[in-house]
Amino acid sequence: MPKISVIITSYNTEKYITDALDSVLCQTFTDYEILIIDDCSTDSSVKTIKKIIKQHPERTIRLLENKENRGVSFSRNRAMDEATGEYILFMDSDDKYASNDAFEAINNRLMRKNPDVLLFGFTIEYVDKKGRSYRKISMQAGRIAATKTYQLSLASFRYIWSMCFRRELAIDNNVRFDETMDFYEDVVFRSWIMCYADTISVLRKKCYRYFRRVHSGTSLSTGRSFSDGMDSAKELYNSMDDLLDSGQIPKKYRKQIRVAMLLTTGLGILNITAMTVGKKIVKKP
C-alpha cells in the first residue's frame, strides 16, 4: 500500500497537464500512486497523459476515463474508490506542487504526528488570459488548537488541495463529494472530513501552487450560467446547514460556524458575479 494517493481530475487541460504531472513526478519522496481521472476531455489531454505514463514505467500511474462527462464530484468519488494509499491528496490538473521536496515534507509530518488530517501552506497565483502572472498571494497554514470549533471554522476557509487526509477516515464515515453540486462541493466535503477528524496537524511549508486563471465573458469559466452559480451558492448554504443539524457539532459552536457559512457563501456569490461580468475574480478565503 502506498503512503499517498494523488488524485488528479482532468478536463480539457492539455496546456497544463504536463507541468502538473511533472511537478509530481519530480518529487524526492516516491512512495505514492497517481490516479488521473479524465472527464471526457475533447482536447488532447488523454493523449498527453498516456504519453507521460509510457515515459515513466517506474511510477504507479493509473488513468481512469469516464464514459460520459459527469463532473468533478463524480470523478473524485470514483478515484477515491480506486485509491489504495494510506492518505489522499487532491490536485487540479492546471496547478503544480511548489517544490520537489513537497511530498517529503508532507510525509515527514505524517510520520511524526500520524494525524487524520494534515493542512499545509500554498500560494495563489493570478494569471491573465495571455498566461502572465500578475498577482501572487502566499497562504501559510497557521497553528491549530485541538478543538472542534477551530477545525470547523478552518474547514470553511481552505481548499481541498491544501490538505492531506487519511483515506479510511472518508471510508469509515462515508464522506463523499455531493454529485448534485456544481460548485463548492469541495467546501462541503472538507467540512465533513474536518468534522470527523480526531487529530489534525499543520505544515507551515508552502507545498502547492494554485493558479487562478481569469476569464471574461457573460458566462462562468465552466460554461455554466450565472443562475446555475447562484443555485450552487444556495446548495452550499443548505449542505452546510445539514452539517450543523447533524449532531456532530456541539450547540455552543454552531453560531460561530453559521457566521463562517454566511461569509463563505457571500464571497462565493461575489466570485460568481465577478466572473459573469468579466472582472478579476474574487476567490473564497
C-alpha positions in Angstrom: 0.0 0.0 0.0 1.5 3.4 -1.0 1.7 6.1 1.6 -0.1 8.6 -0.6 -2.7 8.5 -3.4 -2.5 11.6 -5.5 -5.9 12.2 -7.3 -5.9 14.5 -10.3 -9.1 15.4 -12.1 -8.7 16.3 -15.8 -10.9 18.1 -18.2 -9.6 19.9 -21.3 -6.3 21.0 -19.7 -3.9 19.8 -22.4 -2.0 23.1 -21.9 -1.2 22.5 -18.3 -1.4 18.7 -17.5 2.3 18.1 -18.4 3.6 20.7 -16.0 1.1 19.4 -13.3 2.3 15.8 -13.6 6.0 16.9 -13.9 5.6 18.6 -10.5 4.5 15.3 -9.0 7.0 13.0 -10.8 10.0 15.1 -9.8 9.2 14.6 -6.1 12.1 13.2 -4.0 9.6 11.2 -2.0 8.3 8.4 -4.2 6.0 6.2 -2.1 2.9 7.4 -3.9 0.5 6.4 -6.7 -1.1 8.8 -9.1 -4.7 8.4 -10.2 -5.7 10.7 -13.1 -9.4 10.7 -13.9 -10.4 12.3 -17.2 -14.0 13.6 -17.6 -14.4 13.1 -21.3 -11.9 15.8 -22.4 -12.4 17.0 -26.0 -8.8 18.2 -26.4 -5.6 16.2 -26.4 -5.4 15.8 -22.6 -5.8 12.0 -22.6 -3.2 11.5 -25.4 -0.8 13.7 -23.4 -1.4 11.7 -20.2 -0.9 8.4 -21.9 2.4 9.6 -23.4 3.6 10.6 -19.9 2.6 7.3 -18.4 4.7 5.5 -21.0 7.6 7.7 -20.3 7.5 6.7 -16.6 7.1 3.0 -16.3 8.8 3.1 -12.8 5.9 5.0 -11.4 2.4 3.8 -10.5 0.2 6.0 -12.6 -3.4 5.0 -13.5 -5.6 6.7 -16.0 -9.4 6.4 -15.5 -11.7 7.7 -18.2 -15.3 8.5 -17.6 -17.6 7.1 -20.3 -19.5 10.4 -20.2 -19.0 13.8 -18.7 -20.1 13.5 -15.1 -18.4 16.5 -13.3 -15.6 16.8 -10.8 -17.6 15.3 -7.8 -18.3 12.1 -9.6 -14.7 11.9 -10.8 -13.2 12.4 -7.4 -15.5 9.9 -5.8 -14.6 7.3 -8.5 -10.9 8.0 -8.0 -11.3 7.6 -4.2 -12.9 4.2 -4.7 -9.9 3.2 -6.8 -7.3 4.6 -4.5 -5.1 2.4 -2.3 -2.9 4.8 -0.4 -3.0 5.4 3.3 -3.6 9.2 2.7 -5.2 11.1 -0.1 -4.1 14.3 -1.8 -6.2 16.1 -4.4 -4.7 18.1 -7.2 -6.1 20.2 -10.0 -4.7 19.4 -13.5 -3.7 23.0 -14.1 -1.8 23.5 -10.9 1.6 22.5 -9.6 3.4 21.4 -6.4 5.7 24.2 -5.3 8.9 22.2 -4.9 10.4 18.8 -5.4 10.5 18.2 -1.7 6.9 19.0 -1.0 5.9 15.3 -0.6 9.0 14.7 1.5 7.9 17.5 3.9 4.3 16.2 4.0 5.4 12.6 4.7 7.8 13.7 7.4 5.0 15.4 9.2 2.7 12.4 8.7 5.3 10.1 10.2 5.9 12.3 13.2 2.3 13.2 14.0 0.2 10.4 12.5 -2.8 12.8 12.0 -6.1 12.1 10.5 -5.7 15.4 8.6 -2.7 17.4 7.6 -3.0 21.0 6.4 -0.2 22.8 4.5 0.6 26.2 3.0 0.1 27.2 -0.6 0.3 30.2 -3.0 -2.5 31.6 -5.1 -1.2 33.0 -8.4 -3.5 35.1 -10.6 -2.9 34.6 -14.3 -4.3 36.7 -17.2 -5.7 35.4 -20.5 -2.1 35.6 -22.0 -0.7 33.4 -19.3 1.0 36.2 -17.4 1.1 36.1 -13.7 0.1 39.5 -12.2 -0.6 38.8 -8.6 0.6 36.2 -6.0 -0.7 35.5 -2.5 1.0 33.3 -0.1 -1.1 31.4 2.4 0.7 29.8 5.4 -1.1 27.3 7.5 -1.3 28.6 11.0 -1.1 27.0 14.3 -4.1 24.9 15.2 -5.8 24.5 18.6 -7.0 21.0 19.4 -10.7 21.9 19.4 -13.6 21.1 17.1 -14.6 24.8 16.8 -11.2 25.7 15.3 -11.3 22.7 13.0 -14.7 23.5 11.6 -14.0 27.2 11.2 -10.9 26.4 9.3 -12.7 23.9 7.1 -14.9 26.6 5.6 -11.9 28.8 4.5 -9.5 26.5 2.9 -9.2 24.4 -0.2 -9.4 20.7 -0.9 -5.9 20.6 -2.4 -4.3 22.2 0.7 -5.0 19.2 2.8 -4.0 15.5 3.1 -6.4 13.2 4.9 -6.4 9.5 5.9 -8.4 7.5 3.3 -10.0 5.3 6.0 -11.5 8.5 7.6 -13.6 9.1 4.5 -14.4 5.4 4.1 -15.4 4.8 7.7 -17.7 7.8 7.8 -19.0 7.6 4.2 -17.7 11.1 3.3 -18.3 11.7 -0.4 -18.4 14.6 -2.8 -22.0 15.7 -3.4 -22.6 14.9 -7.1 -25.6 17.2 -7.3 -23.5 20.3 -6.6 -21.7 22.1 -9.5 -19.7 24.5 -7.3 -18.4 24.5 -3.7 -18.6 20.7 -3.3 -15.1 20.8 -2.0 -16.1 23.1 0.9 -18.8 20.7 2.0 -16.5 17.6 1.6 -13.7 19.3 3.5 -16.0 20.4 6.3 -17.3 16.8 6.9 -13.7 15.4 6.8 -12.6 18.0 9.4 -15.7 17.2 11.5 -14.8 13.6 11.8 -11.0 14.1 12.2 -9.8 13.3 15.7 -6.2 14.6 15.1 -5.0 17.4 12.8 -1.5 18.6 12.1 -0.3 21.7 10.3 2.7 22.0 8.0 3.7 25.7 7.5 5.7 25.0 4.4 4.0 26.2 1.1 3.6 22.9 -0.8 1.1 23.8 -3.5 0.8 26.4 -6.3 -2.8 27.2 -7.2 -3.3 29.1 -10.5 -6.4 31.3 -10.7 -6.9 31.9 -14.4 -9.0 35.0 -15.2 -11.7 34.6 -17.7 -14.1 37.1 -19.2 -17.5 37.0 -20.9 -21.1 36.5 -19.9 -20.8 33.0 -18.5 -18.8 31.2 -15.9 -15.5 29.7 -17.0 -17.0 26.3 -16.6 -19.6 27.1 -19.2 -22.5 27.3 -16.7 -24.7 30.3 -16.3 -24.9 32.9 -13.6 -28.2 31.4 -12.5 -26.5 28.0 -12.1 -23.8 29.5 -10.0 -26.3 31.2 -7.7 -28.2 28.0 -7.3 -24.9 26.3 -6.3 -24.3 29.0 -3.7 -27.7 28.2 -2.2 -26.8 24.5 -2.3 -23.6 25.2 -0.4 -25.5 27.0 2.4 -28.1 24.2 2.6 -25.4 21.5 2.7 -23.6 23.3 5.5 -26.8 23.7 7.3 -27.3 20.0 7.2 -23.9 19.6 8.8 -24.9 21.9 11.6 -28.1 19.9 12.2 -26.3 16.5 12.0 -25.4 16.5 15.7 -21.7 16.3 15.0 -21.2 19.9 16.2 -21.9 21.0 19.8 -24.5 23.6 20.1 -22.2 26.2 21.6 -20.1 26.2 18.4 -23.0 26.5 15.9 -23.3 30.2 15.8 -19.6 30.6 15.0 -19.8 28.1 12.2 -23.0 29.7 10.8 -21.2 33.1 10.6 -18.4 31.3 8.7 -21.0 29.8 6.3 -22.6 33.1 5.6 -19.2 34.7 4.8 -18.1 31.8 2.6 -21.4 31.8 0.7 -21.4 35.6 0.3 -17.9 35.6 -1.1 -18.8 32.8 -3.4 -21.7 34.9 -4.8 -19.2 37.8 -5.3 -16.9 35.4 -7.1 -19.7 34.3 -9.5 -20.7 37.9 -10.1 -17.1 38.9 -11.0 -16.8 36.0 -13.5 -20.0 36.8 -15.3 -19.1 40.5 -15.9 -15.5 39.8 -16.9 -13.8 41.4 -13.9 -11.0 40.0 -11.8 -12.2 37.1 -9.8 -12.6 37.3 -6.0 -11.6 33.9 -4.6 -13.1 32.3 -1.5 -10.8 33.0 1.5 
